[in-house]
């Protein structure tokens, strides 16, 4: 590894091109010293097997990476009490509680309602057309409506709750101050606290009732953990899906041969979603850092105990030792063990719900609007500014 750390992230947060620096590092040692905008230096792991090891091996600690002057992309982030910041067994205890709401059976049972939500949004889109902003009218509201269904949020409260959540999700953007973010978080916590109290007296078949039971009946959550989990799942439950709907649609419309494949064979959509998840570099940087609790040898060198490691999942998803022709989108790819949802103990709990939504959204969008196209040249599509995730700020489409 070079002694002088590289400035990280490499990419600007626009378009969906992966910086060639990742391929260069993979071909060299696979590891590089980097300096994030905040905190200490870190070791960047770029190869598939190294990333898999860092994400899955207990010798790499998430909890240790929250304490002290650790590398970060933003001035604020999840605290030590957040589930994403914990190591087993604390993390395992909380994850098991939330996992009850994300079982395969429950998620598959949501399919008809997800289809209804998407059809209703597409009806409104068609009525508003022929030129609309797909981000504002479809990609943003659709996952929000689904997660609100999962929580049992009353219809009349959804617009306000989504507005608060939007503020918290743009903490690194240029539209809100830190005071705005903290105020929105306080509002969400107060609202969710009231909703949890309602579930105590009138439980339902939803995620909040699962959490209340874990606290009141099973004694597996503290009062603070109960509220933290409810707020955390709500805020993060739709951001990624929303951005990927925009990104996937942008890619399909700028590469018409790919959209044509899915229109000709809608049965390819599930494979296409997995391939687009592999290909799209959603994050501007990487996943959360891990700190080595002892010396660990990776393929390109030794990581010392106490060093922070950044697992570059989007680089691993382009590793030619695992994926044939990795820089090409191939909807017929058979071996596709991508890391879009992470790996190991912290693998995204909502992965199946996200894939379900993405599949139904793409298939329905292409079926309803066979002539769907960008309403502006591709190079005029505006992208969000300083942000952790890449996505178009606006995506004007016509049909």
Buried (B, 14 or more C-beta within 10 A) or exposed (E): BEEEBBEBBBBEBBBBEBBEBBBEBBEEBBBBBBBBBBBBBBBBBBBBBBBBBBBBBEBBBBBBBBEEEBBBBBEEBBEEBBBBBBBEEBBEBBBEBBEEBBEEEBBEEBEEEBBEBBEEBBEBBEEEEEEBBBBEBBBBBBBBBBBBBBBBBEEEEBEEBBEBBBBBBBBBBEEBEEEBBBBBBEBBBEBBBEBBEBBEEEBEEBBBBBBBBBBBEEEBBEEEBBBBBBBBBBBBBBBBBBBBBBBBBBBBBBEEEBBEBBBEEBEBBBBBBBBBBBBBBBBBBBBBBBBBBEEBEBBBEEBEEEBBBBBBBBBBBBBEEBBEEBEEBBBEBEEBEBBBBBBBBBEBBBBBBBBBBBBBBBBBBBEBBEEBEBBBEEEEBEBBBBBBBBBBBBBBBBB
